[in-house]
Amino acid sequence: MIGKSALAIALSLSPCAALCQTEGGTLPGGTPLALRIDQHLPMRNGQPVRAHLIYPIYDNDKLLLPKDTIVDGSVVELRSDHSRRVRAVLGGDFTPFHKPVVRFSNFVLIDGATVPFTSGDATEGAPIFRAVAAPPAKGGFLHRQFDGLLSVARTDVAIFTGPEKGDRFVQFIYSQIPYHPQRIEKGTAWTIETAHSVELPPEPAPPAVAVATPAKRHFWEEPLSPTDTARIDNGSWIVQANLDEPLSSETSKNGQAIKATVAEPIFNPDHTIAIPQGSTLIGAVTRAKPARKFGRTGVLTFSFGQLQIPHEETRTVETRLTGADSARDIALNSEGQAKSKPQDKVTLPLLLALMASRPLDGDRDRNGGIGGGNGLGKNATGGAAGLGLVGTVIGLSGGSPNTAAAIGYYGAARAVYYRWIARGQKIDFAKNTRIVVETTPRRSAPMKP
């Protein structure tokens, strides 16, 4: 049984790794690298891309690359994003949206030296959300519904109070223009694999960074994740692992066998290895429910029952998914079930409907005409609700208020369709997705595969 000190070491392993000198060695081919950019970049061919490692990289339980190691690359191709283009055109936006294809080619070490490497092209870049399992729900049905509404309200308020709210406002204005510049968003992440082995020299420890005291959190802000707080000793290991194959609520089947490879070693109190990097978690999908019409989202649950350590007998374990990276903003419940977060399905359609009704209300100018400034303003408001700047221009052209209202109601109908009628959000995890699993050894004999 591993004691409290071992659990503390396991929890602090990632931040400590970034402060330790690396030993150098050979980075094997096929090693997954999770990379993220920290600034907005122009969407253009040839654009240099500087990303950093989201997680430290180990091999044979030795740290080879610390977290935040810089990785350089460039955009080598722009591919048409057809589905986004179609949806944008329906809203009056004719921007030719693209997906960047990025090729990373160099590690930049702490002393400024570069180490070239070869990898495949990174194509499916997206901001990464970290889903964290919530504590067990308290209260009855009404209490859970209130918590869901509070989560939606927090998301809405964060749009106006969160960091970079000025940039979000500028991007909103851009979205109303029929043609506007496109960019690679800050926080976009890719996961790539090294094509060949890479020789890495030892690195000195990076400078220590002071940990800031957390600011007081307001009620409208999301609470701190449970993994940020101290845990009670229960003999568990907190294991960081990468999925060996993609999983999806649309294609995965109940009972489907799955594996995940341990990405960071876990140590005993005497600093010997408890779970070596490269061990394998073996499990199965326990529930997979595809997304359906009328906004019903997909559901995906999986767990692991065996821990396969090289040169040892397979251990039987109990596990619970406590965290996972995802390109979609999903939520995990206390049992580790992945679902989409509650969405605000009322505010935007209602606001657009009110805007659409403005050209039809009875508050006209004193002469009863429809061409006055007040009438034009109402027509512009109705048109903007449906087609952004294009609708505003149509409204200001002095046309019929019925036309302006029809454009506005078209926008409200689109909002209702995407929130209430269209297929809900699917739940999927790409190959090499980083997951966090709470693993407790069992006393029973290991199960045979």
C-alpha positions as CSV (number, residue, x, y, z in Angstrom):
1,M,0.0,0.0,0.0
2,I,1.4,3.4,-1.0
3,G,1.2,6.0,1.7
4,K,0.4,9.7,1.9
5,S,3.9,10.7,1.0
6,A,3.8,8.7,-2.2
7,L,0.6,10.3,-3.2
8,A,2.0,13.7,-2.6
9,I,5.0,12.9,-4.8
10,A,2.7,11.6,-7.5
11,L,0.5,14.8,-7.4
12,S,3.6,17.1,-7.6
13,L,5.4,15.0,-10.2
14,S,4.6,17.2,-13.2
15,P,5.6,20.6,-11.7
16,C,8.7,19.1,-10.1
17,A,9.8,17.6,-13.4
18,A,10.0,21.0,-14.9
19,L,12.5,22.0,-12.2
20,C,14.8,19.1,-12.6
21,Q,17.8,18.8,-14.8
22,T,17.2,16.3,-17.7
23,E,19.7,13.5,-18.2
24,G,19.6,13.4,-22.0
25,G,19.0,10.3,-24.0
26,T,17.1,9.0,-27.0
27,L,13.5,10.1,-27.7
28,P,11.9,7.1,-29.4
29,G,10.0,7.3,-32.7
30,G,6.3,7.4,-32.2
31,T,6.4,9.5,-29.0
32,P,3.3,11.7,-28.8
33,L,4.0,15.4,-28.2
34,A,1.1,17.7,-27.1
35,L,1.8,21.2,-28.2
36,R,0.0,24.6,-27.7
37,I,0.5,28.2,-28.9
38,D,0.2,31.1,-26.5
39,Q,-0.6,33.9,-29.0
40,H,-2.9,34.6,-32.0
41,L,-1.2,34.0,-35.4
42,P,-2.2,35.1,-38.9
43,M,-3.8,32.4,-41.0
44,R,-1.3,32.3,-43.9
45,N,0.9,29.8,-45.6
46,G,4.5,29.9,-44.4
47,Q,3.6,31.5,-41.1
48,P,6.1,30.5,-38.4
49,V,4.6,28.7,-35.4
50,R,6.2,28.6,-32.0
51,A,4.5,26.2,-29.6
52,H,5.4,24.7,-26.2
53,L,5.0,21.2,-24.7
54,I,1.9,20.9,-22.6
55,Y,3.4,17.9,-20.7
56,P,6.9,16.7,-19.9
57,I,8.3,13.8,-22.0
58,Y,9.8,10.7,-20.4
59,D,11.5,7.6,-21.7
60,N,12.5,4.7,-19.4
61,D,11.4,6.8,-16.5
62,K,14.0,9.5,-17.3
63,L,12.9,13.1,-18.0
64,L,14.0,14.0,-21.6
65,L,12.0,17.2,-22.2
66,P,10.6,19.3,-19.5
67,K,7.1,20.9,-19.7
68,D,7.0,24.1,-21.7
69,T,9.9,23.2,-23.9
70,I,9.7,25.3,-27.1
71,V,8.9,23.6,-30.4
72,D,9.2,25.5,-33.7
73,G,7.4,24.8,-36.9
74,S,5.5,26.6,-39.7
75,V,2.2,26.5,-41.6
76,V,2.8,24.4,-44.7
77,E,-0.7,24.3,-46.2
78,L,-4.2,25.9,-45.8
79,R,-7.1,23.5,-46.3
80,S,-10.7,24.6,-46.9
81,D,-12.9,24.3,-43.9
82,H,-16.0,23.4,-45.9
83,S,-18.5,22.8,-43.0
84,R,-17.6,26.1,-41.4
85,R,-17.9,27.9,-44.7
86,V,-21.4,26.7,-45.3
87,R,-22.6,27.6,-41.9
88,A,-21.0,31.0,-42.1
89,V,-22.6,31.7,-45.5
90,L,-26.0,31.0,-44.1
91,G,-25.3,33.7,-41.5
92,G,-24.1,36.3,-44.1
93,D,-20.4,35.7,-43.6
94,F,-18.5,34.9,-46.9
95,T,-15.0,34.5,-45.4
96,P,-13.2,31.6,-47.0
97,F,-12.4,29.8,-43.7
98,H,-9.3,27.4,-43.7
99,K,-7.7,24.9,-41.4
100,P,-3.9,25.3,-41.1
101,V,-1.6,22.3,-41.6
102,V,1.4,22.8,-39.4
103,R,4.8,20.9,-39.5
104,F,7.0,21.1,-36.4
105,S,10.7,20.5,-36.9
106,N,12.8,21.8,-34.0
107,F,13.1,21.5,-30.2
108,V,14.5,24.7,-28.7
109,L,16.4,23.9,-25.5
110,I,16.9,26.1,-22.5
111,D,20.3,27.3,-23.6
112,G,18.9,28.3,-27.1
113,A,20.3,25.2,-28.9
114,T,18.0,23.6,-31.4
115,V,17.5,19.9,-32.0
116,P,15.8,19.0,-35.4
117,F,13.3,16.2,-35.6
118,T,10.8,14.8,-38.0
119,S,7.1,14.3,-37.5
120,G,3.9,14.1,-39.4
121,D,1.8,17.1,-40.3
122,A,-0.5,18.5,-37.6
123,T,-3.9,19.1,-39.1
124,E,-6.6,19.0,-36.5
125,G,-5.7,21.9,-34.3
126,A,-8.2,23.2,-31.7
127,P,-8.2,24.9,-28.3
128,I,-7.9,22.3,-25.6
129,F,-10.4,22.1,-22.7
130,R,-9.5,20.2,-19.5
131,A,-12.5,18.4,-18.2
132,V,-12.3,17.5,-14.5
133,A,-14.6,15.2,-12.6
134,A,-16.9,17.0,-10.2
135,P,-17.4,15.9,-6.7
136,P,-20.5,13.6,-6.1
137,A,-23.7,15.6,-6.6
138,K,-25.6,16.6,-3.5
139,G,-29.3,17.2,-3.2
140,G,-32.2,16.0,-5.3
141,F,-33.3,16.7,-8.8
142,L,-34.1,20.4,-8.3
143,H,-30.7,21.0,-6.8
144,R,-28.9,19.4,-9.8
145,Q,-31.0,21.5,-12.2
146,F,-30.1,24.6,-10.3
147,D,-26.4,23.7,-10.5
148,G,-26.8,23.2,-14.3
149,L,-28.4,26.7,-14.7
150,L,-25.7,28.2,-12.6
151,S,-23.1,26.7,-14.8
152,V,-24.8,28.2,-17.9
153,A,-25.0,31.6,-16.2
154,R,-21.3,31.4,-15.4
155,T,-20.5,30.8,-19.0
156,D,-22.6,33.7,-20.1
157,V,-21.1,36.1,-17.6
158,A,-17.5,35.0,-18.4
159,I,-18.0,36.3,-22.0
160,F,-18.2,39.9,-20.6
161,T,-16.0,39.6,-17.5
162,G,-13.3,37.0,-18.4
163,P,-9.8,37.8,-19.7
164,E,-9.4,39.3,-23.2
165,K,-13.0,40.5,-23.3
166,G,-11.9,43.4,-25.5
167,D,-10.5,40.9,-28.0
168,R,-13.7,38.9,-28.0
169,F,-15.7,42.2,-28.7
170,V,-13.4,42.9,-31.7
171,Q,-13.9,39.3,-33.0
172,F,-17.7,39.7,-32.6
173,I,-17.6,42.9,-34.7
174,Y,-15.5,41.0,-37.3
175,S,-18.1,38.2,-37.4
176,Q,-20.7,40.7,-38.5
177,I,-18.7,41.7,-41.5
178,P,-19.2,39.7,-44.7
179,Y,-15.5,39.2,-45.3
180,H,-12.9,39.5,-42.5
181,P,-9.3,38.3,-41.7
182,Q,-8.9,34.8,-40.1
183,R,-6.4,33.8,-37.6
184,I,-5.0,30.8,-35.7
185,E,-6.5,31.2,-32.2
186,K,-4.4,31.6,-29.1
187,G,-4.5,28.3,-27.2
188,T,-4.8,26.1,-30.3
189,A,-3.2,22.7,-29.6
190,W,-2.0,19.8,-31.7
191,T,-0.7,16.3,-30.9
192,I,2.0,14.9,-33.1
193,E,4.2,11.9,-33.1
194,T,7.9,11.8,-33.7
195,A,8.7,9.9,-37.0
196,H,12.2,8.8,-35.9
197,S,14.3,8.6,-32.8
198,V,15.9,11.8,-31.6
199,E,19.1,12.2,-29.6
200,L,18.6,14.8,-26.9
201,P,21.5,16.3,-24.8
202,P,21.2,17.0,-21.0
203,E,19.5,20.3,-20.1
204,P,20.0,22.4,-17.0
205,A,17.1,23.2,-14.7
206,P,14.9,26.1,-15.9
207,P,14.6,29.1,-13.6
208,A,12.0,28.6,-10.9
209,V,8.7,30.5,-11.3
210,A,7.0,31.8,-8.2
211,V,3.5,30.4,-7.7
212,A,1.0,33.2,-7.5
213,T,-1.6,33.3,-4.7
214,P,-5.0,32.4,-6.1
215,A,-7.3,35.4,-6.3
216,K,-10.6,35.4,-4.5
217,R,-13.2,33.8,-6.7
218,H,-16.6,35.3,-7.2
219,F,-19.8,33.3,-7.3
220,W,-20.1,33.6,-11.1
221,E,-16.7,32.1,-11.7
222,E,-16.1,28.4,-12.1
223,P,-15.0,26.8,-8.9
224,L,-11.4,25.4,-8.7
225,S,-11.2,21.8,-10.0
226,P,-11.0,19.1,-7.3
227,T,-7.5,18.1,-8.6
228,D,-6.2,21.5,-7.5
229,T,-6.9,20.8,-3.8
230,A,-5.2,18.4,-1.4
231,R,-6.5,14.9,-1.5
232,I,-7.1,12.5,1.4
233,D,-4.8,9.5,1.5
234,N,-6.8,6.5,0.2
235,G,-4.0,4.4,-1.2
236,S,-4.6,5.6,-4.8
237,W,-2.3,6.6,-7.6
238,I,-3.0,9.6,-9.8
239,V,-1.9,8.3,-13.2
240,Q,-1.3,10.4,-16.3
241,A,-1.8,8.4,-19.5
242,N,-2.3,8.7,-23.2
243,L,-5.1,6.8,-25.0
244,D,-3.8,4.3,-27.5
245,E,-6.7,4.6,-29.9
246,P,-9.5,7.2,-30.6
247,L,-12.8,6.9,-28.8
248,S,-16.2,8.4,-29.8
249,S,-19.7,8.3,-28.6
250,E,-20.7,7.9,-32.3
251,T,-18.5,4.9,-33.2
252,S,-17.4,3.2,-30.0
253,K,-19.4,0.2,-28.8
254,N,-20.2,-1.0,-25.3
255,G,-17.6,-3.5,-24.2
256,Q,-15.0,-2.3,-26.7
257,A,-11.5,-3.1,-25.4
258,I,-9.3,0.0,-24.9
259,K,-5.7,0.7,-23.7
260,A,-3.8,3.7,-22.4
261,T,-0.1,4.1,-22.0
262,V,1.3,5.6,-18.7
263,A,3.0,8.9,-19.7
264,E,4.8,9.8,-16.4
265,P,6.3,7.5,-13.7
266,I,4.8,7.2,-10.2
267,F,7.3,6.9,-7.3
268,N,7.3,5.0,-4.0
269,P,8.2,6.8,-0.8
270,D,11.8,5.5,-1.1
271,H,12.0,7.0,-4.6
272,T,11.8,3.6,-6.3
273,I,9.4,3.2,-9.2
274,A,5.9,2.2,-8.3
275,I,4.4,2.5,-11.8
276,P,7.0,3.0,-14.6
277,Q,6.4,5.2,-17.6
278,G,5.3,3.0,-20.5
279,S,3.0,0.7,-18.4
280,T,-0.4,-0.1,-19.9
281,L,-3.9,0.4,-18.5
282,I,-6.3,-2.1,-20.0
283,G,-10.0,-1.5,-19.9
284,A,-13.3,-1.2,-21.9
285,V,-16.0,1.2,-23.0
286,T,-18.9,0.8,-20.5
287,R,-21.3,3.1,-22.2
288,A,-21.4,4.8,-25.6
289,K,-24.5,6.7,-26.7
290,P,-24.5,8.6,-30.0
291,A,-25.6,12.2,-30.2
292,R,-29.2,12.6,-31.5
293,K,-31.5,15.1,-33.0
294,F,-33.2,17.8,-30.9
295,G,-29.9,18.7,-29.1
296,R,-29.4,15.4,-27.3
297,T,-25.7,15.1,-26.8
298,G,-23.6,11.9,-26.9
299,V,-22.5,10.1,-23.8
300,L,-19.2,8.2,-23.3
301,T,-18.0,6.2,-20.3
302,F,-14.9,4.0,-20.1
303,S,-12.8,2.5,-17.3
304,F,-9.7,0.4,-16.8
305,G,-9.6,-2.8,-14.8
306,Q,-6.0,-4.0,-15.3
307,L,-2.5,-2.4,-15.0
308,Q,0.2,-4.1,-17.0
309,I,3.7,-3.3,-15.8
310,P,6.6,-4.5,-17.9
311,H,8.3,-7.7,-16.5
312,E,5.7,-8.1,-13.8
313,E,2.3,-9.8,-13.4
314,T,-0.7,-7.9,-14.5
315,R,-2.4,-6.2,-11.6
316,T,-6.1,-5.8,-11.1
317,V,-7.1,-2.2,-10.3
318,E,-10.2,0.0,-9.7
319,T,-10.1,3.2,-11.7
320,R,-12.0,6.4,-12.1
321,L,-11.5,9.0,-14.9
322,T,-10.8,12.3,-13.1
323,G,-9.6,14.4,-16.0
324,A,-9.3,14.5,-19.8
325,D,-8.2,16.9,-22.5
326,S,-10.8,17.5,-25.2
327,A,-11.2,19.7,-28.2
328,R,-14.8,20.2,-27.1
329,D,-16.0,21.8,-23.9
330,I,-17.2,18.7,-22.1
331,A,-17.9,17.8,-18.4
332,L,-17.1,14.7,-16.4
333,N,-19.4,13.6,-13.6
334,S,-18.2,12.0,-10.3
335,E,-18.3,8.5,-12.0
336,G,-16.1,9.6,-14.9
337,Q,-18.9,9.8,-17.5
338,A,-18.2,12.3,-20.3
339,K,-21.1,14.6,-21.5
340,S,-21.3,18.0,-23.0
341,K,-21.7,20.9,-20.7
342,P,-25.2,22.5,-20.3
343,Q,-25.7,25.0,-23.0
344,D,-27.7,28.3,-23.0
345,K,-30.5,27.6,-25.4
346,V,-32.8,30.5,-24.5
347,T,-30.9,33.8,-24.3
348,L,-29.7,34.2,-27.9
349,P,-32.8,33.0,-29.7
350,L,-34.9,35.3,-27.5
351,L,-32.7,38.3,-28.1
352,L,-32.7,37.7,-31.9
353,A,-36.5,37.3,-31.9
354,L,-36.9,40.7,-30.1
355,M,-34.5,42.4,-32.5
356,A,-36.5,40.8,-35.5
357,S,-39.8,42.2,-34.1
358,R,-38.5,45.8,-34.0
359,P,-39.4,46.7,-37.7
360,L,-43.0,45.6,-37.1
361,D,-43.8,47.4,-33.9
362,G,-46.2,50.4,-34.0
363,D,-43.7,53.1,-32.8
364,R,-43.2,54.8,-36.2
365,D,-42.2,58.3,-36.9
366,R,-44.8,61.0,-36.4
367,N,-45.7,61.1,-40.1
368,G,-46.4,57.4,-40.0
369,G,-43.9,56.7,-42.8
370,I,-41.4,53.9,-43.0
371,G,-38.6,55.9,-44.5
372,G,-37.8,58.1,-41.5
373,G,-34.7,57.7,-39.4
374,N,-36.5,55.8,-36.7
375,G,-38.0,53.3,-39.1
376,L,-34.6,52.8,-40.8
377,G,-33.1,52.2,-37.4
378,K,-35.6,49.5,-36.6
379,N,-35.2,47.9,-40.0
380,A,-31.4,47.9,-39.5
381,T,-31.9,46.2,-36.1
382,G,-34.1,43.5,-37.6
383,G,-31.8,42.9,-40.5
384,A,-28.7,42.7,-38.3
385,A,-30.4,39.9,-36.3
386,G,-30.4,37.7,-39.3
387,L,-27.5,38.5,-41.6
388,G,-25.2,40.8,-39.6
389,L,-23.8,43.7,-41.6
390,V,-25.5,42.5,-44.8
391,G,-28.8,42.6,-43.0
392,T,-28.1,46.0,-41.6
393,V,-27.4,47.4,-45.1
394,I,-30.6,45.9,-46.4
395,G,-32.5,47.5,-43.5
396,L,-30.9,50.9,-44.0
397,S,-31.7,50.8,-47.8
398,G,-35.2,51.9,-47.0
399,G,-37.0,48.7,-48.0
400,S,-40.1,47.2,-46.5
401,P,-40.1,46.6,-42.7
402,N,-41.6,43.2,-43.5
403,T,-38.4,42.3,-45.4
404,A,-36.2,43.4,-42.5
405,A,-38.3,41.5,-40.0
406,A,-38.2,38.4,-42.2
407,I,-34.4,38.5,-42.2
408,G,-34.4,38.9,-38.5
409,Y,-36.7,36.0,-37.8
410,Y,-34.6,33.9,-40.2
411,G,-31.6,34.6,-37.8
412,A,-33.7,33.7,-34.8
413,A,-34.9,30.5,-36.5
414,R,-31.3,29.5,-37.3
415,A,-30.4,30.0,-33.6
416,V,-33.4,27.8,-32.5
417,Y,-32.5,25.1,-35.0
418,Y,-28.9,24.8,-33.9
419,R,-29.8,24.8,-30.2
420,W,-33.0,22.8,-30.2
421,I,-33.4,20.7,-33.3
422,A,-30.0,19.9,-34.8
423,R,-28.0,16.9,-33.7
424,G,-26.4,17.5,-30.3
425,Q,-22.7,17.5,-29.6
426,K,-20.8,14.3,-29.9
427,I,-18.2,13.2,-27.3
428,D,-14.8,12.1,-28.8
429,F,-11.2,11.7,-27.8
430,A,-8.5,11.6,-30.4
431,K,-5.6,9.1,-30.3
432,N,-2.9,10.1,-27.7
433,T,-5.4,12.2,-25.7
434,R,-4.1,12.9,-22.2
435,I,-6.3,11.5,-19.5
436,V,-5.9,11.4,-15.7
437,V,-7.0,8.3,-13.9
438,E,-7.3,7.6,-10.2
439,T,-6.1,4.1,-9.8
440,T,-6.6,2.0,-6.6
441,P,-5.0,-1.5,-6.5
442,R,-7.2,-4.4,-5.6
443,R,-6.3,-7.3,-3.3
444,S,-7.8,-9.9,-5.7
445,A,-5.8,-11.8,-8.2
446,P,-5.4,-10.2,-11.6
447,M,-7.9,-11.1,-14.3
448,K,-6.8,-13.0,-17.3
449,P,-7.2,-11.1,-20.6
